[in-house]
Amino acid sequence: MKESEHRKDSYAYPSGHSTRAFVCASLLTDLFPEKRKDILTEARTKAWNRVILGRHYPDDVYAGQLYGKYLATQLLHEPSFEKEWALVKKRGA
């Protein structure tokens, strides 16, 4: 089986690992802005490892990054999440 056939049958666009990595990174940078660079470096590493492992194409990772950031933004503007998030941020301070 060719690598491209394997990807076509087994993996998706966008990369779910990348999406989750950037949702988490976006939320964590909101909690710990002083750690932003390190947090985003970890998210990028996790995402690009999917390409290195041959599980995704670069476009899958880019799309996962955009989608993850979008989802985090939506969460942060959702009233019930926003209320709970304020408590999390207060505890973390």
Summary of the structure (lengths in Angstrom):
residues: 93
radius of gyration: 15.4
end to end distance: 52.5
largest distance: 52.5
contacts: 273
relative contact order: 0.19
helix: 83%
strand: 0%
